[in-house]
Amino acid sequence: MRFSGLRVLKEGLTGNKGWSPHWRDPAPKAEYDIVIIGGGGHGLATAFYLAKEHGLTNVAVLEKGYLGGGNVGRNTTIVRANYGLPGNSEFYSHSLKLWEGMEDELNYNVMHSQRGIINLFHSDGARDAAARRGNAMVNQGDDAILLDRDGVRKLLPYLDHDNIRFPIYGGLYHPRGGTARHDAVAWGYARGADQRGVDLIQNCEVTGIDIEGGRVTGVQTSRGAIRAKKVGIVVAGRSGLVAGMAGMRLPIESHVLQAFVTEGLKPVIDHVVTFGMGHFYISQSDKGGLVFGGDLDFYASYAARGNLPMQEHVMEAAMTLMPIIGKARLLRSWGGIMDMSPDGSPIIDKTGIEGLYLNCGWCYGGFKAVPGSGFSFAHLIAQDRHHAPAARFRLDRFETGRGLMDEEGTGAQHNLH
Ligand SMILES: Cc1cc2nc3c(=O)[nH]c(=O)nc-3n(C[C@H](O)[C@H](O)[C@H](O)COP(=O)(O)OP(=O)(O)OC[C@H]3O[C@@H](n4cnc5c(N)ncnc54)[C@H](O)[C@@H]3O)c2cc1C
């Protein structure tokens, strides 16, 4: 089934009776060439690119819940390529290019909207840091514009520009950044993988990883044992638990991150705006809700819900930056479990176990990484060598100390990145 404007029109006029399910619901086979653990954005994109780029279709994605029920459907949908450090810079640049072709590639409307991102700064020192980051982005071939006070005032007139404590000095503008409809990204990759023959198996929790003579041979699941020549772990906030099934102890802590949405309002915010001093960011969804968030809850947890102190903290930051938000009514809040690495950068690598591969450590920035991560992880699994843009995401950097990518410069503390 292909989507097109004509098809939508025809179905709309004939009672929407001609649509078929987006993917099959197969029973797990006894054996696959490749098993991907985790049906989030990264797992589904990996399966899609294994099939599309490498012709590998004897593949299963095993998901303990339903597709898109994890962080891929819980994030605040920001997509950007505004990293400054080598390693991250080329990876996110590649990922953004994949975003720009995603809707054609998947024949799926993921509502990718390049509305631009503005990172505000509030001191001379922060302006220097923004200029340095902007130069790194331009060197990488991406777009960055340093805005002065008037430039920000013109684009974002609704902010409190002269706040006594945090006056706005300017902003780093990334016009190709923006947002996308998060769960549509999961559905689009799922549909694309399924169409190429990948089995997407929901309600199938991996409970054990089988290893013989230092080589992976399959997995144990809530729906029985499945043999596999290669296994990829892509389970975001559960990375430590699943890697533990293979006897590995990862340098990952799982922390809660919350987000919030207001009732639907008329268009007021055209961009994505981040408030560095208060750790607050905001955009407006196509339905009109103001979507915003702040920092981690700071304690390690596997509970996908937050707490009131952080809610209060985020609301305070919101009111500091844009007092007009006080008139909006909050509709709901939710939380997700973040796989925080010690340097705030991800891991895409082989493990010490032959045939077992690892993809994790996306912290709270993994949504924008979905296409790039899937592409690079598929490359690694299929060819047993790193894909160039993700070549620095090595696991052993936490053992040797070489190649750390501490983008925030906050040191080796997981919850500060
Ligand atoms: C509130 C919030 C806001 C965010 N905002 C942004 C943002 O604006 N921009 C951005 O780039 N990123 C953002 N993120 C981060 C981003 O959502 C994540 O980094 C990314 O989604 C993680 O990768 P994933 O999609 O594969 O994870 P998930 O969707 O969580 O996928 C992992 C899957 O593995 C499954 N699983 C776990 N254990 C097992 C098992 N034993 N067996 C089988 N399956 C298993 C889970 O059920 C889950 O479906 C945000 C996250 C949150 C929570």
PDBQT file of the ligand as one rigid body, heavy atoms in Angstrom, charges set to zero:
ROOT
HETATM    1  C1  LIG A 501      10.406  13.514  27.901  1.00  0.00    +0.000 C 
HETATM    2  C2  LIG A 501      11.442  13.223  26.837  1.00  0.00    +0.000 A 
HETATM    3  C3  LIG A 501      11.797  14.208  25.937  1.00  0.00    +0.000 A 
HETATM    4  C4  LIG A 501      12.745  13.956  24.953  1.00  0.00    +0.000 A 
HETATM    5  N1  LIG A 501      12.991  14.903  24.005  1.00  0.00    +0.000 NA
HETATM    6  C5  LIG A 501      13.832  14.660  22.978  1.00  0.00    +0.000 A 
HETATM    7  C6  LIG A 501      13.977  15.606  21.931  1.00  0.00    +0.000 A 
HETATM    8  O1  LIG A 501      13.300  16.631  21.907  1.00  0.00    +0.000 OA
HETATM    9  N2  LIG A 501      14.862  15.327  20.937  1.00  0.00    +0.000 N 
HETATM   10  C7  LIG A 501      15.609  14.196  20.933  1.00  0.00    +0.000 A 
HETATM   11  O2  LIG A 501      16.424  14.026  20.032  1.00  0.00    +0.000 OA
HETATM   12  N3  LIG A 501      15.442  13.241  21.893  1.00  0.00    +0.000 NA
HETATM   13  C8  LIG A 501      14.569  13.436  22.905  1.00  0.00    +0.000 A 
HETATM   14  N4  LIG A 501      14.368  12.478  23.879  1.00  0.00    +0.000 N 
HETATM   15  C9  LIG A 501      15.191  11.255  23.858  1.00  0.00    +0.000 C 
HETATM   16  C10 LIG A 501      14.706  10.199  22.888  1.00  0.00    +0.000 C 
HETATM   17  O3  LIG A 501      13.326  10.019  22.996  1.00  0.00    +0.000 OA
HETATM   18  C11 LIG A 501      15.453   8.889  23.165  1.00  0.00    +0.000 C 
HETATM   19  O4  LIG A 501      16.846   9.110  23.242  1.00  0.00    +0.000 OA
HETATM   20  C12 LIG A 501      15.212   7.836  22.073  1.00  0.00    +0.000 C 
HETATM   21  O5  LIG A 501      13.846   7.751  21.759  1.00  0.00    +0.000 OA
HETATM   22  C13 LIG A 501      15.728   6.496  22.560  1.00  0.00    +0.000 C 
HETATM   23  O6  LIG A 501      15.778   5.536  21.539  1.00  0.00    +0.000 OA
HETATM   24  P1  LIG A 501      14.534   4.597  21.133  1.00  0.00    +0.000 P 
HETATM   25  O7  LIG A 501      13.553   5.377  20.368  1.00  0.00    +0.000 OA
HETATM   26  O8  LIG A 501      15.061   3.423  20.434  1.00  0.00    +0.000 OA
HETATM   27  O9  LIG A 501      13.973   4.203  22.573  1.00  0.00    +0.000 OA
HETATM   28  P2  LIG A 501      12.639   3.489  22.997  1.00  0.00    +0.000 P 
HETATM   29  O10 LIG A 501      11.466   3.967  22.206  1.00  0.00    +0.000 OA
HETATM   30  O11 LIG A 501      12.543   3.577  24.486  1.00  0.00    +0.000 OA
HETATM   31  O12 LIG A 501      12.909   1.989  22.528  1.00  0.00    +0.000 OA
HETATM   32  C14 LIG A 501      13.475   0.984  23.317  1.00  0.00    +0.000 C 
HETATM   33  C15 LIG A 501      12.506  -0.190  23.305  1.00  0.00    +0.000 C 
HETATM   34  O13 LIG A 501      13.113  -1.319  23.887  1.00  0.00    +0.000 OA
HETATM   35  C16 LIG A 501      12.087  -2.073  24.487  1.00  0.00    +0.000 C 
HETATM   36  N5  LIG A 501      12.659  -3.031  25.442  1.00  0.00    +0.000 N 
HETATM   37  C17 LIG A 501      13.282  -2.749  26.621  1.00  0.00    +0.000 A 
HETATM   38  N6  LIG A 501      13.660  -3.888  27.222  1.00  0.00    +0.000 NA
HETATM   39  C18 LIG A 501      13.286  -4.908  26.397  1.00  0.00    +0.000 A 
HETATM   40  C19 LIG A 501      13.386  -6.322  26.476  1.00  0.00    +0.000 A 
HETATM   41  N7  LIG A 501      13.951  -6.934  27.541  1.00  0.00    +0.000 N 
HETATM   42  N8  LIG A 501      12.883  -7.059  25.460  1.00  0.00    +0.000 NA
HETATM   43  C20 LIG A 501      12.296  -6.471  24.381  1.00  0.00    +0.000 A 
HETATM   44  N9  LIG A 501      12.164  -5.127  24.271  1.00  0.00    +0.000 NA
HETATM   45  C21 LIG A 501      12.655  -4.371  25.268  1.00  0.00    +0.000 A 
HETATM   46  C22 LIG A 501      11.231  -1.002  25.155  1.00  0.00    +0.000 C 
HETATM   47  O14 LIG A 501       9.930  -1.499  25.465  1.00  0.00    +0.000 OA
HETATM   48  C23 LIG A 501      11.234   0.095  24.113  1.00  0.00    +0.000 C 
HETATM   49  O15 LIG A 501      10.118   0.065  23.266  1.00  0.00    +0.000 OA
HETATM   50  C24 LIG A 501      13.404  12.690  24.887  1.00  0.00    +0.000 A 
HETATM   51  C25 LIG A 501      13.024  11.697  25.783  1.00  0.00    +0.000 A 
HETATM   52  C26 LIG A 501      12.034  11.937  26.735  1.00  0.00    +0.000 A 
HETATM   53  C27 LIG A 501      11.608  10.847  27.654  1.00  0.00    +0.000 C 
ENDROOT
TORSDOF 0
